[in-house]
Amino acid sequence: MLDPILKRIASSPVLIYILRCCIGFLIGYKLYITYPDFELFWTLLSIILVISPEEKDTRRLSIERFKSNFIGSAVAMVMLLFLEPNVYTIIAGIFVTIIVCRLFNVLNMARVALVALLIIMVQPHQTGFVEAPIYRFGSVAVGCIIGLLIVVLTSIIFRPLKRKFGIPY
């Protein structure tokens, strides 16, 4: 009775993606509700950004998204620590983010890095100006780590199931 259900789930990239996103949302939402003083909405958003819908190379793509999200966050944090936020700083941040993504060979994920950059640089901050980039960077980094762990741990669960049912992975 359970085998057909497990086979259906293990053979469906859409169901696996839905499961990963729901797990990620629940973890992120729990953090968001539990620690309202921190800007953990960005953790929640980063979790979802890192989880990959593509079944092929899911782990590799999630790692690339993790790297690019981390790059965008780091560039934004450095920019805000040393420069006033304005349109020119954001343009410079976009330039630096794309160059760094190229150097780390994740240019195909530069849009994720740019989203992280914009989250940190454009969105009004609830905390003080000095702490805001650090909190946002930490929030995005935690989300990236959680999203990557979800992908890795669910892969560890689904690989044996796929092997058992003869489903290619």
Wavefront OBJ file of the C-alpha trace (Angstrom):
o trace
v 0.000 0.000 0.000
v 2.773 2.454 0.886
v 5.090 1.450 -1.990
v 2.912 2.915 -4.790
v 2.667 6.223 -2.931
v 6.418 6.339 -2.295
v 7.114 5.417 -5.917
v 4.796 8.201 -7.123
v 6.501 10.777 -4.903
v 10.040 9.609 -5.716
v 9.362 9.671 -9.461
v 7.796 13.133 -9.519
v 10.156 16.133 -9.626
v 7.153 18.397 -9.028
v 6.140 16.582 -5.834
v 9.726 16.567 -4.578
v 10.029 20.297 -5.291
v 6.713 20.987 -3.533
v 7.849 18.939 -0.536
v 11.189 20.767 -0.354
v 9.550 24.188 -0.662
v 6.964 23.348 2.003
v 9.654 22.087 4.389
v 11.705 25.212 3.679
v 8.723 27.482 4.187
v 7.781 25.821 7.478
v 11.313 26.116 8.841
v 11.686 29.715 7.650
v 8.243 30.706 8.905
v 8.905 29.169 12.313
v 12.120 31.218 12.565
v 10.295 34.328 11.331
v 7.553 33.966 13.964
v 9.888 32.896 16.776
v 12.371 35.761 16.314
v 10.315 38.808 15.260
v 13.081 41.262 16.199
v 15.262 40.048 13.340
v 14.584 40.548 9.642
v 14.014 36.840 9.010
v 11.628 37.335 6.108
v 14.831 37.379 4.049
v 15.775 33.991 5.490
v 12.457 32.639 4.278
v 12.932 34.156 0.834
v 16.511 32.848 0.575
v 15.439 29.309 1.484
v 13.015 29.271 -1.434
v 15.573 30.860 -3.798
v 18.153 28.164 -3.070
v 15.842 25.160 -3.528
v 15.959 24.055 -7.149
v 12.908 22.848 -9.109
v 15.065 21.036 -11.657
v 15.453 17.376 -10.821
v 18.609 16.943 -12.866
v 21.642 18.350 -11.066
v 19.489 19.577 -8.173
v 22.329 19.458 -5.666
v 24.745 21.261 -8.008
v 22.188 23.933 -8.873
v 21.330 24.467 -5.211
v 25.006 24.841 -4.353
v 25.395 27.364 -7.186
v 22.353 29.272 -5.928
v 23.807 29.168 -2.431
v 27.103 30.607 -3.701
v 25.429 33.299 -5.768
v 23.064 34.325 -2.974
v 26.043 34.508 -0.640
v 27.986 36.605 -3.193
v 25.142 39.089 -3.631
v 24.701 39.399 0.122
v 28.408 39.858 0.764
v 28.785 42.500 -1.950
v 25.763 44.404 -0.631
v 27.023 44.255 2.937
v 30.455 45.568 1.954
v 28.935 48.308 -0.218
v 26.635 49.495 2.568
v 29.344 49.411 5.202
v 31.588 51.734 3.176
v 29.251 53.755 0.927
v 25.977 55.623 1.251
v 23.073 53.760 -0.390
v 22.001 55.519 -3.570
v 21.420 54.659 -7.200
v 25.159 54.829 -8.007
v 26.094 52.520 -5.151
v 23.473 50.024 -6.312
v 24.768 50.198 -9.907
v 28.306 49.644 -8.598
v 26.997 46.726 -6.527
v 25.361 45.187 -9.594
v 28.632 45.534 -11.517
v 30.732 44.016 -8.713
v 28.224 41.198 -8.098
v 28.232 40.119 -11.742
v 32.047 40.233 -11.905
v 32.382 38.196 -8.694
v 29.825 35.661 -9.981
v 31.933 35.319 -13.137
v 35.111 34.846 -11.088
v 33.451 32.109 -9.019
v 32.011 30.486 -12.164
v 28.356 30.975 -11.177
v 27.406 33.577 -13.768
v 24.373 31.483 -14.737
v 23.047 32.198 -11.227
v 23.908 35.917 -11.199
v 20.231 36.842 -11.101
v 19.927 35.145 -7.700
v 22.971 37.106 -6.512
v 21.416 40.316 -7.816
v 18.166 39.605 -5.961
v 20.137 39.170 -2.723
v 22.023 42.386 -3.451
v 18.798 44.310 -4.017
v 17.145 42.840 -0.917
v 19.938 44.207 1.219
v 20.537 47.511 -0.565
v 17.073 48.717 -1.561
v 14.594 47.469 1.029
v 14.141 49.902 3.941
v 15.790 48.651 7.116
v 13.911 48.122 10.380
v 17.115 48.255 12.408
v 19.853 50.868 12.610
v 21.754 51.683 9.448
v 25.028 50.157 10.662
v 23.540 46.842 11.811
v 21.104 46.431 8.921
v 23.572 45.099 6.308
v 25.019 42.667 8.834
v 21.572 41.416 9.901
v 20.432 41.095 6.291
v 23.625 39.285 5.325
v 23.184 36.914 8.262
v 19.526 36.402 7.467
v 20.200 35.607 3.813
v 23.163 33.359 4.717
v 21.042 31.375 7.200
v 18.340 30.970 4.546
v 20.889 29.751 2.006
v 22.283 27.206 4.431
v 18.813 25.944 5.371
v 17.759 25.671 1.711
v 20.934 23.797 0.818
v 20.507 21.432 3.775
v 16.924 20.699 2.731
v 18.077 19.761 -0.773
v 20.951 17.612 0.495
v 18.926 15.843 3.185
v 15.942 15.150 0.941
v 18.334 13.838 -1.719
v 19.735 11.431 0.855
v 16.174 10.224 1.514
v 15.027 10.049 -2.119
v 18.125 8.422 -3.652
v 17.559 5.016 -1.994
v 13.863 5.201 -2.883
v 14.710 5.918 -6.511
v 17.195 3.050 -6.523
v 14.606 0.734 -4.952
v 12.016 1.539 -7.613
v 14.474 1.730 -10.526
v 13.891 5.452 -11.095
v 16.856 7.251 -12.732
v 18.373 10.136 -10.788
l 1 2 3 4 5 6 7 8 9 10 11 12 13 14 15 16 17 18 19 20 21 22 23 24 25 26 27 28 29 30 31 32 33 34 35 36 37 38 39 40 41 42 43 44 45 46 47 48 49 50 51 52 53 54 55 56 57 58 59 60 61 62 63 64 65 66 67 68 69 70 71 72 73 74 75 76 77 78 79 80 81 82 83 84 85 86 87 88 89 90 91 92 93 94 95 96 97 98 99 100 101 102 103 104 105 106 107 108 109 110 111 112 113 114 115 116 117 118 119 120 121 122 123 124 125 126 127 128 129 130 131 132 133 134 135 136 137 138 139 140 141 142 143 144 145 146 147 148 149 150 151 152 153 154 155 156 157 158 159 160 161 162 163 164 165 166 167 168 169
